[in-house]
Amino acid sequence: MSLRTTPPFRADHVGSLLRPRRLLQAREDHAAGRIDSAELRALEDDAIREIVKMQEDVGLQAATDGEFRRASWHMDFIYQLDGITREAGEIAVKFYNENGEIEFTPAALHIDGKLGVSKTIFGDDFAFLRDTVATTVPKLTIPSPSMVHYRGGKASIDTDVYPDLDSFWADLTAAYREEVRRLGELGCTYLQFDDTSLAYMNDPHQRAYVGSIGGDPERQHVEYIHHINEALSERPEGMVVTTHMCRGNFRSSWAASGSYDFVAEALFNELEVDGFFMEWDDERSGGFEPLRLVPEGKQVVLGLVTTKHGELEDKDALKRRIGEASRHVDVEQLCLSPQCGFSSTFEGNELSYEQEVAKLRLLVEVAAEVWG
């Protein structure tokens, strides 16, 4: 067995990292007008240089900017698409943890113009990361096109602009194709489409939600997969694309449950990506049996290390779980990562920076011992 020289790597991570306190303070100062945008960006630059060095020091082969310039893993991207307006949220989303429930009312969106990309979204951010890394491959994470629909469905789309969903999807996927092309021109060779919907729809409650926004609860995941493929149909040669799926990640809490059985066949056999980052850090994710459907040539990154708490996983237990997964798919098609980001929103999960670093270092050590 061997380490990999192309993404996804044997030891990898999803993308977001805990924001330093000084960066959170800088954002507060910027919102209050105490510092300007140039000062904020300079402080972000410094924090990103440090977090990239941390990732390289622990031995990772890919590095992100920790999503340090974002408040949210997906909405900061979505709001920069042409034709989308930010609106106040009205629907409370329930997240759960061992202590009970957390209610979160995310900002909403309204599609009131023709969808497009006037400027490369996160282009300057990726260029900075590209020029900062020393030994790692720079990885960029963006939300999949599914998330634009999943956040509001038909009700969020102005029918004067898009009288039918076919025209909406045609323009949205065209915008994504252009974004992917531009990122390729900037040198992006490792791109990740984050898509919680593909994991959420394993949960019957989430399928009911899909029905409530005008979707097809039984086949919405197939439609999303089709449109992701359209968005990636002209990706540049040499660009590796992965997708990440989890069941919610907000302040160490989660929103959905259910094994991957409902989506697995279409996911593994129809989605045209190179690798799948999948959540398996607790019983909510079910067993590894769906991995029997993974075709040759695809990688699955097992999210076995949790970001929900700081307690460090046992090495031998991780190796056993990798062994269990390899009963269903060749171990050469497996990699290891946390189940989700450490800070999908700026608030972050309930663990310390030191615990975050220890978990990333653990990934590297276990991968070296399993794969060589």
N, C-alpha and C positions, 0 to 999 in steps of 0.2 A: 504494500500500500504506500501511497505517496501524498505529499502535500501538493496543492494545486498552484499553478503559476498564472491562471486566469480566474477572474471572478465567476461565481462566488467562491470565496476562499474557505479552507477548512475551518478556520476560526474567523468569524466575521461578526458584524453587528448591524442592527437595523438602521440606525441613523442618528436619532436625537440623543443628546447628552445633557446632563444637569447644567443649568445656567449658573455661572458664578454669581455670588451675591452682588458684587460690584457692577455686574452687567445688568442685573435686575434694577439696581439703583439708578444706573445710567438711563434705562428706559423710563423710569419714573421721572427723572430729571428732564428728559427730553419732552415727555408728555406735558410737564408743567411749565415748559419754556425756559428752564434754567440752563440747558445746553442746546446747541443747535444740531442739525442733522449731521454736519461734518464732524463735530466732536463725538457724537454718538457712534458714527461709523468707525472712527479711529479707535474708540474703546472696544468696539466689536472686533476690529482687526486684531488688536492685541490679545483678546480672549481666544480668538480662533487660532492664532499662532501657538498659544500655549496648549490648547486642546488637541491640535494636530500632533504636536510633539509628544503629548501623553500617549496618544494612540500608537505612534511609532515606537516609543520607548517600551511599551508592553509587548510589542512584537506583532501587532496586527499588520496585515498586508494591504488593507484598504483603510482610508480615513475619510470622514465627513467633517463638515464644519460644525457638527453638533446641532445644526439648525438654529444656531445662536442668533441669527438675524430675524427669526420668526417668532410670532406669538403662538402660532398653531401649526401643526404638521401639514395641514392641507389648505386652510382658508387664506393664508397669506399668498399662496399661489393662485387659488381660484379667483380671488378678488382682482387679480391683475389681468385676467382674461378680458378682452374687449367684450362689451355687451352685458357685463355682470355688475350689478349694483348691490352694495351691502345694505341690509335692512336689519332692524332690531328683531331679535329672536322672540318668538312667542311660545314655542313648544319646549317644555322642560324634558330633558333626557335623564333617565335614571341610571346611575352607575352604582355598582355594589362592591363591597369588600367585607371582610370578616366582622367589621364593626357596625354594619348596617348599610344605609343608602346615602348617596350623594346626589343631589339634584343639580343639574347644570343646564343652563339655557344658552345654547350657542347662538352667535349671530347668524342671521339668515341671509339668503341671497335672492335676487330677482333678476331674471334674464329679460332685459328690456331693450336689447340692441343686438346687432349681428355679432356673433361670436368670432373672435380672432385673436391674434397676438401682434400688437403694434410694436412691442419691444420684447426681446428675449427675456422671459421671466426667469429670475435668478441667474441671468447671464453674467452680470458683474460679480455676483457672489461665487459662482463656480470658478470664474477666472482667478479670483483671489485665492480660492482653495487650491486650484491647479498650480499656481505659482508659489504656494506655501509648502506643499508636501515635499519631503526630501526622499523618503524611501518607500512610500506607499502610493497606491493607485487612488486618485481622488474620486470619491463616489458622491453622486448627487441623487437626492430623493425628491420625488414630486408626487402629488396625488394622481391617481388614475382618472380618466374621464368619467368613470362610473360615479365618482364621488360628487360630480356636479349634478347629476340626476338624483342620486340617493339623498342629497340634502333637502330636496323639496318636491321632486317629481313634477307632474304636469302643472300643479298649482303655482309653481315658481316661474313658469315660462309665459311670457306675454304672447297671447295668441295672435296679436297683430304682427308680431315679428316672426313667430314660428307657429303657423296654424296647425302643424302636425309634428309628431315626434321624429319622423324620418328626416325632415329638413333640419331640425335641431341637431340630431346626431351627425348628419353630414357635415355641418359647419363645425361642430365641436371636434370631431375626429380630424378634420382638415386643419384646425388650429393646432391640435396636438402634433400632427405630422410635421407642421412647420416648426413648432417648438423643438421637437426632437432633432430635426435637420440642423437647426441653428446651434443647438447644444453640441452636436457632432462637429460642427465647424470650429467650435471653441476648444475641441480636444476632449470632450467627454467620452470616455470608453466604458464607464460603469454607471448605468442609470437604473434607478429603481422606481417602479410604479407602486405606490402604497395604496391598498384597496381593502378597507375593512369590510366592505359589503360582501365580498366573497367568503369571508368567515362568518359574518353576521347571519347570512341566509341559511346557515346550518341550524339556526334557532327558529322554531316555529313562531315565536312572538315577533321576530324580525321579518319573517315572511308575511305575517299579517300586516305589518307596517308597510311593506312593499305594496300590498294590495290597496292599502288606504291612500297611497300617493299615485294610484293609477297604474301600477305595474302588474306583472304576472307573477304571483308568488311562486309558482312551480317552475318557471323558466326564465326569470329575470337574470339569474346568474349566467345563463347561456347567452342572453342578449348582451350583457356586459362584456363577456369574454369576446364575443364577436366584434364589439366596438373597440376594445383594447387592441385587438389584432389590426383593425383598420388604422388606429392611431400609430401603430408601429410598423406599418406595411412598407415604409420607405426609410427605415432606420439605416444609418450609415454602416457600411461594412466595418467590422471590428468593434462595434459597440455591443457590449454585453448588457442585457436587460433582465432584471429580476422583478418579481412582485412580492410584496409583503402583505400578509393577511393576519389580523388578530381580531379579537372579540371586544375591543375597547381598551383604552389605556389612558386613564385620567386620574392623577393623584393617587396612584396605586389601586385603582378600582377598575371594574370591568362592566360591560353592558350586555353581553350575550353569552350563550353557552351552546354546546352541541358539537358532536364529532364532525369530521370533514366528509362523512359518507354522502351527504346530500349533494355536495358540489364536486366530489372528487373525480368522477369520470370525465366530465366536461373540462374541469380545471386542468387535469394532467394531460389530457389528450387533445384538447382544442386550443388552449391558451398558448400562444406562440412566444413564450419567453424562455430564457436559458435556465432560470432557477426560481425556486419557490421558498421564501422565508415563511415558516409556519410555526404557529404557537402550540407548544406542548409542555407548558410548565406546570400544569395541574390537571385535575380530573375533568375540568370543563371542556377540554379539547378532545376527549375520547382517546381511543387507542391508535396504534400505528397501522392498523389493517388497511386503510385507504392507500397506503404506500405501494400496495401490490399493483396499483394501476399506473404507476410512474413509468413512462417509456424510457428506453435507452436514450442516452444523450442529454437527459435532464438532470439537474441537481436539486436536491431538497436540503434546505438549511434547517436543521432541527432546533427550534427555539426551546431549549431545555433549561436554560439558566434564566431565572425570573428577574425582572426589574421592579417587581412590586414591593420587595423588601430587601434589606441589606444582608440577611443571613447568607453565608457563602455555601454553595452546594458542595456535596461530597464528591470527590473525583471518581471514586469507584462506582458510586450510584449513577453518575453521568455516563460512565463507560458501559454500565449494564444496560442503560436505556438506549444507548447507541446500538448495542448488540441486539436488543429487542427489535429496534427499527430495521436492522439489517436482515431480519428474518423475512421481511416483506419486499425489500429492494436491496440491490447490491450496495455494500458499504462504501464502494468507490463513488457512488452517486450521492453520498451524504456529506454534510458539513455541520458545523455547530455554531450557535449564536444565542443571544438572549431572545426571549419570546417576543419582545417589542422594544421600542425605544425607552430610554430612561426618563425622557421629558417630552412627551408628545405635545404638550402645551407648556408655556413658559413656567407654570407653577412647579412642574417636575414631580417625580414619584418620591415616596417616603424612604429615602436612604441617603447616605452621605456620599460626598465625592470620593472619599477613600474606599468606601464599599463598592462604588461604581468601578473604580480602577481595579480593585481586587477581582471583581467578576470578569472584567475584560482580560486580565492576566490569566485567570483560570481557564478561559476559553482557549487561549493560546497553548497553555500547558497540556490540557487534555487533548487537543487536536494533535499536538506533536507526539503524544504517547499513543494515540489511536492510529494515526495515519503515517507516522514516521517523520 
